[in-house]
């Protein structure tokens, strides 16, 4: 299983997850969560009347586009997508039940900034019930573990 957020930081994690799935003959579940709330007052006090379905569709398209090249590189890896509006830690942990490996990327926000902002990868590592691989991105697209 791999967490996908659409950022450059998640690209090495996706590559690692595909390579792992291919080398073990397993399928891959790509989990993407999104959270968006309309800002109060944006429409001058009127309630937001947007279409959640449209936003969900845009997020699903983002994931499909991100994974397309990897699926071509690893055609034998069966990929399932799980795209949902929700907290990434909760969704990743729920979807990881029974997974042989959960792969997440890390932007490398260590130190004080990481303490203040929190970290999905740190929270995952503390609560996961399966093995976890945290793949950091160095210099854009050079992964290190």
C-alpha positions, 0 to 999 in steps of 0.5 A, a space after each residue: 500500500 502507498 500513500 499518494 498526495 500528488 506532491 513531488 515528495 510522494 513520487 519516490 514513495 510511489 516508485 518504491 511501492 511499485 518496485 516492492 509490489 513487482 518484486 513480491 508479486 503483490 498488488 498495490 493499493 494507492 490511497 489518496 485523501 483530500 480535505 478541503 473546506 470552503 472558507 467562511 465569508 468567501 461568498 459574502 456569507 452565503 453557504 457554499 454550494 459547490 459540488 463535492 462530487 466534482 472535487 472528488 472526481 478531480 482528486 481521482 483524476 490526479 491520482 490516475 495521472 500520477 500512477 499512469 507512468 508507473 503502471 506502464 513501467 510495472 504492467 504486472 502490478 495490479 493497482 487499486 485506487 482509494 480516493 477519499 475526503 478525510 484525514 490521511 492518517 486515519 485512512 492510511 491506517 484503516 486501509 493498511 489492515 492486512 497489508 504486507 507494507 505501507 509506504 509513505 513519503 516524507 517531505 523531511 520537515 524535521 526539527 522544530 517545524 516538524 514538531 509544530 506541524 506534525 507529520 503524517 509519516 511520524 503519526 503513521 509510524 507510531 500507530 501502524 500495525 504493519 511494516 512501514 517504509 518512509 521514503 524521503 525525497 532529497 533534492 526533488 526526486 532522489 529518494 533515500 530511506 
